[in-house]
């Protein structure tokens, strides 16, 4: 059997190939899987994004080596593309750097980035950055090289300097030359301020950093090999969550167009792949049990319970609880609108394949809890539908919509 290529070897193959390579930053296993699924050849871990998503803290040296290593291990295990790990300033002196590099090798990283900031560090493109002496910065890179050799590894060493903003461009250029002489594989000057400086040394940060935003083709013409996007995924994730929470707080649900379908979500996180692999190890008993399980998101049965109505072509459930009954005043003492308890609602859900997923009859007074049963009815004013249907005959169709999964939801007057 052919020996599997190491992550570092795969990264070196990419670096040796023609053209510039885009490298979106991931901050957890799911974001890394999305990067891979989108067709990118590699990803790297953003310390900014991991500190924000894991701790809810700014990238100011608060996240530890152990936390970064743990998050990185989850990321490398989730994908097959090479991952470059952000190791900040190595978390201490040269001996700490050696331990960090060896830990990142064991965690499956293809590359590791070491910077020359003091402790505690500051985030790139932000105020207050200070760097260690050039001699100490070079010693960190030499320690990283020694750790690689001692581990019989070929991990790619990315040497970063923050001295452009902390000191000067000339100092930054001098440091990266010294890093290269020490054996670093990739050089990175953070926060270059103009295209001229970028040309003097081939770095870019999207979303309001110090460096001009150029297209990949422009960067390739200048001489760059990797273009990193450390903030894009965490940034759009934050905005999407804010928009969703605003919608929910306003009594609505996020617009269907902003949400992947439930089937897409299952596929993205790996349910379908899991089910396919599960078949390889299924015994007869497991297969028979699986056939009785409902995969519908509207299933009323809990795992392990027996569905006595499973074989019925039109399963019907009557739902009423004492607290709901009393809330709406069955004795008419607190009736929210006249005659509500004299009517019922029938909710029917038909799958895209024509299957009957749900046939539910509830008292009309249960309208406040209806979204607990069918989330897609969130934002629909059932009370108005009932008031407009006063006096209508049983069976009148009040609502007919399709949810984000493509299922048809119908509400009838009982």
Helices and strands as residue ranges (DSSP letters): H 7-16, E 21-26, H 29-37, E 42-45, H 47-50, I 51-55, H 65-78, E 82-86, H 94-106, E 111-115, H 134-150, E 156-161, H 163-166, H 169-182, E 186-189, H 195-200, H 216-222, E 226-229, H 232-249, G 256-258, H 262-269, H 271-278, G 279-281, H 284-292, E 317-319, H 322-327, G 340-342, E 344-350, E 356-363, G 364-369, H 370-373, G 375-377, H 382-388, E 397-402, E 408-413
